């Protein structure tokens, strides 16, 4: 029995070609993408990312200039309120100046009277000097008369009594000369090596006037610096004492950022490194440029009132944070987008530049913050003293 083979005309089922596994392709593509992303991230981190350290534990800080009276008094007016912009020299609080005005008028009169008395001392010296000259002339005359009478007494032309009278006159003239010289020296010592303005009596009176002038000026409390008023607590009619906080002036153009970094983030951080700053109020739309001004010399807990005591049996290591001060490169950045004290910010420090030190290498050569308002008050007092002295001097001097 022979086997039969199917003829070409007979239909036989044909197996379909195997379908491609699309799921496997997608997985492979996903693996390639993840691998490329990991390589890209590694390259970015190695070349750039590892050279930045950031923290969101950062806050705006600045100077808070307290306005405190230097003399006691009663508040009669208040020149500014919370949020007001003030400039250095603007009147903030006015105290009742009545008592200070009276004391100032008395001090001015005392200085004028002292100047005139000292002028009298200089006149006494001149008078004593003239008296000495007159006494010397009298001594010379008495000595000449005595010598003539001595010659006449030898020849018997005059009596011994008359010669005795001439001797007594010479002795009296010499005694008067010695008294006049002593009086001259006494008067001269009081004014020796001085002028009216530098005489000790005038200096004492001038010091009293300066104190009274300052007390009168200090009845008006002015803004020491430009800034914005905050924390006003003073009220009209309130009796204030020296040192009481009445309000504060905050110069917002001089703010900085205190960023608290973990101690493990400070390895490559240096003074002078650039910083990018973003605030929560403006978000990523506004970026400030700054730089590291200083790295803190201790943790916050180290300077707390009650420092942590770690010598205990249940001690747990916690990564500490070190405050880093960041200043703005250009304060004009704050004109359009001002920041307030205490605001939260995010900082990123660029660590590429490693040339800077970790601690300051030189002591400061300029004040960190200063005002010349109070020096101006003293200059005005000195000008008033000079005017009074000049007005009470003799003409032509």
Beta strands, then each sheet from edge to edge (+ up, - down):
strand 1: 52-61
strand 2: 65-68
strand 3: 73-78
strand 4: 85-86
strand 5: 91-95
strand 6: 220-222
strand 7: 227-230
strand 8: 239-240
strand 9: 245-250
strand 10: 256-262
strand 11: 274-279
strand 12: 288-299
strand 13: 321-328
strand 14: 344-350
sheet 1: 1+ 10- 13+ 12- 11+ 14- 1+
sheet 2: 2+ 9- 7+ 4-
sheet 3: 6+ 5- 3+ 8-
end
